[in-house]
Amino acid sequence: MRKTNKTNRSKEKIVKSINNNIRSSVRKLNPILKGIVGKKVDVAIRDLQFSEKRITKDIRKTISSAVANAENNFQYDIDKLIVKEAYCGKKIIMKRFRPRAKGRAAPILKPYSSVTIILSEIKKMESHGSKG
């Protein structure tokens, strides 16, 4: 019984950037992240820049960090990068209370999330033949 060596056999290196403790709920982040998956990095940043949501500034910073990681650590070309995956997860929930009438209190939940952006490089498809 020998253990097999579990190494990443694919030649493609993963470029990842994680932003922990974003002050927003997963429910608000998911539609924004689904809108940028599959797009080129510059197009995704431009779309986020013109969005009216408050939280897009933090997502833009996370994408910029992933681009910097790709450029410095793996020497990828920035123009060929696309957003391969973008997902978020729950973190802590701050619990506060709001005073109400007759000595009661109503809870206020302030959720935090973590955003993960994974980038990959576009592979050029080799064409076999020509379209006259």
C-alpha positions in Angstrom: 0.0 0.0 0.0 1.9 3.0 -1.3 0.6 6.5 -1.2 0.4 8.2 -4.5 2.0 11.6 -4.9 -0.8 14.1 -5.2 0.6 16.9 -7.3 -1.1 19.2 -9.7 -0.5 17.5 -13.0 -2.1 20.2 -15.1 0.3 22.8 -16.5 -2.1 25.6 -15.8 -1.4 27.4 -12.6 -4.2 28.8 -10.4 -4.2 32.5 -9.9 -6.4 33.3 -6.8 -7.2 36.3 -4.7 -9.3 36.1 -1.5 -10.9 39.1 0.2 -12.1 38.2 3.7 -14.5 40.2 5.8 -16.5 42.1 3.2 -19.3 44.0 4.9 -22.2 42.6 2.8 -24.4 39.5 2.6 -23.8 36.6 0.3 -27.3 37.2 -1.1 -26.3 40.7 -2.4 -22.8 39.6 -3.7 -23.9 36.5 -5.7 -25.6 38.3 -8.6 -22.6 40.7 -9.0 -20.1 37.8 -9.1 -22.2 35.7 -11.5 -22.2 38.7 -13.9 -18.4 38.8 -14.2 -17.6 35.1 -14.6 -16.3 34.3 -18.0 -15.4 37.9 -18.9 -12.0 39.4 -19.6 -10.5 41.1 -16.6 -10.6 44.6 -18.1 -14.2 44.2 -19.1 -15.2 42.9 -15.7 -13.5 45.8 -13.9 -15.2 48.2 -16.3 -18.6 46.7 -15.6 -18.0 46.9 -11.9 -16.9 50.5 -12.2 -20.2 51.6 -13.7 -22.4 49.6 -11.4 -24.4 51.5 -8.8 -23.8 48.9 -6.0 -21.7 50.0 -3.0 -19.9 46.6 -2.7 -18.5 46.6 -6.3 -15.5 48.7 -5.1 -14.3 45.8 -2.9 -14.8 43.3 -5.7 -12.8 45.5 -8.0 -10.0 45.6 -5.5 -10.0 41.8 -5.3 -9.8 41.4 -9.1 -7.0 43.9 -9.2 -5.1 41.9 -6.6 -5.6 38.7 -8.5 -4.3 40.4 -11.7 -1.2 41.6 -9.7 -0.7 38.0 -8.5 -0.9 36.7 -12.0 1.6 39.3 -13.3 4.2 39.0 -10.5 4.0 35.4 -9.5 3.3 33.6 -12.8 4.3 36.1 -15.5 0.9 35.9 -17.2 -0.1 38.4 -19.8 -2.7 40.8 -18.4 -4.6 41.1 -21.7 -5.2 37.3 -21.9 -6.6 36.9 -18.4 -10.3 36.0 -17.8 -12.3 35.5 -14.7 -12.6 31.7 -14.4 -14.5 31.5 -11.1 -15.9 34.1 -8.7 -17.7 32.9 -5.6 -18.5 34.1 -2.0 -19.1 32.5 1.3 -20.5 33.4 4.7 -18.3 34.7 7.5 -19.3 36.1 10.9 -22.6 37.9 11.6 -22.4 40.9 14.0 -25.5 41.0 16.2 -26.8 44.3 17.4 -30.1 45.4 18.9 -32.4 48.3 18.2 -34.6 49.6 21.1 -38.3 49.4 20.4 -41.4 50.5 22.1 -42.5 49.2 25.6 -39.0 48.1 26.5 -38.6 45.6 23.7 -35.6 45.1 21.4 -35.4 44.1 17.8 -32.3 42.3 16.4 -30.0 43.8 13.7 -27.9 41.3 11.9 -24.8 42.7 10.1 -23.4 39.9 7.9 -19.8 39.6 6.6 -18.7 37.6 3.5 -15.5 36.4 1.8 -15.0 36.8 -1.9 -12.7 34.5 -3.9 -11.7 35.3 -7.5 -9.9 32.8 -9.7 -8.3 33.9 -13.0 -7.0 31.9 -15.9 -5.2 32.6 -19.1 -7.0 32.3 -22.5 -5.6 29.6 -24.6 -5.3 30.4 -28.3 -7.2 27.7 -30.3 -5.2 26.5 -33.3 -7.2 26.6 -36.5 -6.8 23.7 -38.9 -7.8 25.0 -42.2 -9.0 28.3 -43.5 -12.3 29.9 -44.0 -11.8 31.2 -47.6 
